[in-house]
Amino acid sequence: MPDSPLEYLRRACQAPPMPSADWLRSAGHAVMDAMLADHLHLGEAGVGRSGTRDELEALLREPPPETGADLERVLAELETNVIGRSLRPSHPRFLAFIPAAPTFVSVLGDALAANANLFAGVWKEAAGAAQVELIVLDWFKQFLGYPREALGLLTSGGSEANLTALVVARERLAFPDRERAVLYASEHRHWSVDRAAKIIGLRPAQIRALPCDAEYRLRMDALEAAIAEDERAGRLPWLVLANAGATNTGSVDPLKAIADVCARRGLWLHVDAAYGWPICLTAEGKTLLNGIERADSITLDPHKWFAQPYEAGGLLVRDGSRLAETFRMRPEYMQDVIPNADEINFCDQGIALTRRFRALKIWFSIKLLGIAWFRQLIEHSCALAAYAEALLERAGFAITSRRKLSVVCFRYVPSSRGVRYSEPRGSDDALQLAIADELMKDGRAFISTTRLDGRNTLRFCFVNWRTSAADVELIVGLLKEIGSRLEKS
Ligand SMILES: Cc1ncc(COP(=O)(O)O)c(C=O)c1O
């Protein structure tokens, strides 16, 4: 008997075959074993290795398989050809850029979030997720001394947070004024600010890159002069973007003085604390960040110095209602999930509608480890930077930027010259890049370079709970050895 049309249709939409519960269980254990092995032994090998496009094509290019392969084989391929062809920001001797080293508790939290797959965009669909995000943001506000009424959201990272802040701050400008609005920031701002400004349609001339003092902090005289000049010229001073932990040096701009200027002149103050914000957990940081509580908005990234896996950025806005005023949309297909007055749809607070449950990993790790653990992490990182600075000086390096938060910058000084940073410009500039490159090839550590005062400089950034004094000793020794070898050649 042939199928009736209804039976035929029914058979066509039966669920596709899925792996059995037994297979899932053994795969789950195998994946967890692989993750733990990686987590526990990460520091024992080198920082990882990269590869050329040709090499990676040869290793990984294939047509999509019609049938599934063996788990063991795929895990081995992942370990060797994918993770094995990458540098590891969580490695204890990865001190380049601003690294990240999540705790395993946070990794588990992220896995739980992926599995639950809650839709963290609207309250009615995932009230639990929204409430946890509110609580995590409230904890951050409390750490920073920020007003309780402020609101915010978790973002993919600092770039999205900075962009979101600029959109909110721009919203209060009348359309004709947007053309003449001016943003002020130090020459050491993060480039995500320039990109955000570009996205919102600012011309490059609407960004004032202002000079810094000897400690790489925004100069107040330059800020005041630029504002006055723009006012005279009929432009509209609009927003000051202050660093709380500049990417290059870790410097913190004079937040209190900047807040005074902004208050006096009615300018929006946005603090980019993407990297530096967790210093507020320490006594040193409370003094350093004094004034941040007066900001109109703050970028803060848990995936930098707060031991969370990518992606976890965040934004706080003092007058929280501005977020929804800027982003809220009410399309007809969302009419069933309009929140009650005391509820919050996080899709109304920013750019994304569909959002993963980012707050879970943060909440999970704070609850399981306690804030004391995070405070120790920050103090440990600062102590490592101070120790590195002392070792570098003893080994004859020139310190180009003394420890700020957990960043220290330095140059290798050729032995013929003696430790004097005021060497003729450029004379040993290429050597600094060559040293970093050689260290990368060695594979035992990875550091990055940047430019300060027009010259190349080496740089350490410590954010990793795995990094120890022995790691610092090893890296300083390696740099010294590489420097003297390259200098002779
Ligand atoms: C000060 C600062 N702001 C913003 C960003 C951008 O953050 P993300 O890379 O998470 O987009 C960074 C990244 O290093 C940063 O250091």
The ligand as a Gaussian input file, in Angstrom:
#p B3LYP/6-31G(d) Opt

LIG

0 1
 C       41.890000      50.365000      25.754000
 C       41.191000      49.466000      24.782000
 N       39.992000      49.809000      24.315000
 C       39.316000      49.039000      23.448000
 C       39.845000      47.856000      22.986000
 C       39.071000      47.023000      22.003000
 O       38.562000      45.911000      22.653000
 P       38.172000      44.566000      21.860000
 O       39.457000      44.027000      21.320000
 O       37.574000      43.717000      22.924000
 O       37.215000      44.925000      20.798000
 C       41.106000      47.453000      23.452000
 C       41.695000      46.193000      22.977000
 O       42.819000      45.867000      23.268000
 C       41.786000      48.270000      24.366000
 O       43.002000      47.953000      24.838000

